[in-house]
Amino acid sequence: MVSVSASDDAAAAAAVVVQPPLSQAVGYIVVVLIGFLIAFIMVFITRILKKTVGEDNEKTEMFMTANRGVTTGLTASAVVSSWLWSTAMLGSSLVGYVNGVSGPFWFAAGCSPMIVFFAVLGMACKRKIPEAHTLLEIIRIRYGKTAHIVYMALCLINNLVAVANMILGASAAISALTGMHIIAATFLLPAGVALYTFVGGIKATFLTDYFHTFVILIILCYFSVKAFTIPEVSSLGHLFDLVKAAGERSPVAGNEQGSFLTMTSTGGIYFGILHICANFGLVIMDTSFFQKSFSASPKAVVPGYVIGGIAYFAIPWFIGTLASSVVLGLEDNPIFPTYPRRMSATEVSNGLVLPYFAMTIAGTGGAVGMLLITFMAVTSTLSAQIIAVSSIISFDIYRTYIKPTAGDKDIIKWCHIGVIFFALFASAFSTLLHYVGIDLGWTLYMLGVLTCPGIFPTTFAILWRKQSRAAAIISPLLGMATGIAVWLGSAYGLYGAVTISTTGMILPCVYGTVASAFAPLPYSLIITLFKPEDFDWGNFRSEKLALDSSGSDADVDNGTITTITDSVNGVLQSEMATADLKNQPHLKRWARIAAAWALATFIGHWVLWPLPMYAAKYIFSKGFFAAWLVVGAVWLWITLFIVGFYPIIDGREQILDVWRALRRDRAAKKANAAARSSTRYIEGDDAGSSTASGTETPSVNEKS
């Protein structure tokens, strides 16, 4: 678990109990009422899109892949949102509190490189298997049903561990802020998410990603300013003095001179190694990332993931640094919630550094902002995980093994079943973890042991034609067994026992995660040497995966439905229809651009920037610390623009299409109403004239 010197004093913790700044009623209003309100708004929007631009969520291709036409801006926003877990903000503040300024940096550096790297995989899938809905379809077509089942288990484990990590952190934070029972929060958080995902599918996920992330970044930017308006902080220079004094009071073991203000931190770099390995596993084995790349238009995949990955870096880096610095600096100040004691290890491990930061700088308003951040972050990321699992249940279980001839109606039905099932199961599983004593800190450190075994075999399945079927099946299983053995063995060897506490310590988790990530590489290469394959990428197209979506995107003469395919996407889509990869020059160019950006991001964020600072044993000066925070703040505000305004600018044509269609529909209704009124008036006038003249049209009987 998280180790914090001088923080485990039970007597001190009992002496000062932090009371929730908000009432339980506020918690239930946000989690239940606002959650369902947002859900109903998203349901309404998806119905408007169906009416105006033909996005019919009763069609499987629309429900699961948004007809593969999502723009760059919305893709970038969704990518940021996919990694804007509640635990990203809570966790980066946690490691900042424990390790100092190195912690949030390594947290951010452990995320952005593999987000950008995913553009490489996304473009490879666009080129080789453009009709795919899930990663597992790719595995099944190339390696068969045994591999399909193995990877299905790996992906489901990944999704479940990721969701548990989110829910545990978010429910603990909401409970601390409002007093709501932690189990109530655990079950209610996924409820609203399940509703709008149930109706709206992947497009509703993109839209809520955008809305939630925009609101979160507005609040975070507010915190970035508010922190320096309180007299206890007042300036960057004074904050530096406070953090420096905190290091002198409570020096950090393993940091240069015990300072919080250095990148030379043993704990920090251990976490950096653990985090980048774990996150590569989380991204590559997370079917929601593949779904979002499948949903993006061909020209949006690379810029969307590159822009989103680089923009995301500022959030855990800057917010984690600012929040942990303020908390460390003001722990001995009467305005801090736990004064006169430091935060306990349990509070730190539950991710309460960021909530206490918000309460310290903004009081009740900060608590409300933090509640909204936590709620929106966890619901946004949950939606992607829920629809990812529902896609596995509908496509990879139902359509593959139960009813291969299933059409739209059947698949949508099982998607809905999957949404409800996984929301309930994830809540129940998170409850189990809570009651056995597992919290955010434990899952943050150890999840890589379970998520990493598929990194190399999955990447090879998409990029390397030689990997054999046996290697694809055996290497991840051996890798997971190796990782678990190293993890548990290290815990026993270092601490003399295998308990929840010892298995959550940093060193066993680092060793286990690295073993789990890298052991499958030699396993796969060695097994492949015995009988290498020469897979023909054209075989991916031997099976028709896309369902008929006729009528969902066709042009209509009355103008209520329009297509938004531009010339660039038209060229790329024509190349995607070609099985011969040599005849895809534009797609190949995008693939090279993606590879260059992925390499540059890794070298920049993980090598050139931090490692020289680690080796130099440099302790930040006041000016350098100020520059560090200013760059982070500017980066955060740029991210706000990218997430909040770029999707609107980029998607302005479709927004105008919707607006014009609504106006035409309104005008048509008015015209119809006027016509009906005129008809009634004429009929009434004729009847009145007949009566006034004293004559009536005789009935048939009267005529006779």
Secondary structure, DSSP 8 states (H G I E B T S, - for coil): ----TT---HHHHHH-----SS-HHHHHIIIIIIHHHHHHHHHHHHHHHHHHH---TTSHHHHHHGGG-B-HHHHHHHHHHHH--HHHHHHHHHHHHHH-THHHHHHHHTTHHHHHHHHHHHHHHHHH-TT-SSHHHHHHHHH-HHHHHHHHHHHHHHHHHHHHHHHHHHHHHHHHHH---HHHHHHHHHHHHHHHHHHHHHHHHHHHHHHHHHHHHHHHHHHHHHTTTSTTT-SHHHHHHHHHHHHHHS--TTBGGG-SSBS-BHHHHHHHHHHHHHHHHHHHT-HHHHHHHHHB-TTTHHHHHHHHHHHHTHIIIIIHHHHHHHHHHHTTSTTSTTTTS---HHHHHTT-HHHHHHHHHHHHHHHHHHHHHHHHHHHHHHHHHHHHHHHIIIIIIIIIII-TT--HHHHHHHHHHHHHHHHHHHHHHHHHHHHTT--HHHHHHHHHHHHSTTHHHHHHHHH-TT--HHHHHHHHHHHHHHHHHHHHHHHHHHHSS--HHHHTSHHHHHHHHHHHHHTHHHHHHHHHHHS-----GGGGGGS--S---TTSS---TTSSS-----HHHHHHHHHHT-S-GGG-HHHHHHHHHHHHHHHHHHIIIIIITHHHHHHHT-B--HHHHHHHHHHHHHHHHHHHHHHHTHHHHHTHHHHHHHHHHHHHHHHHHHHHHHHHHHHHHHHHHHHHHHHHTT-----HHHH-
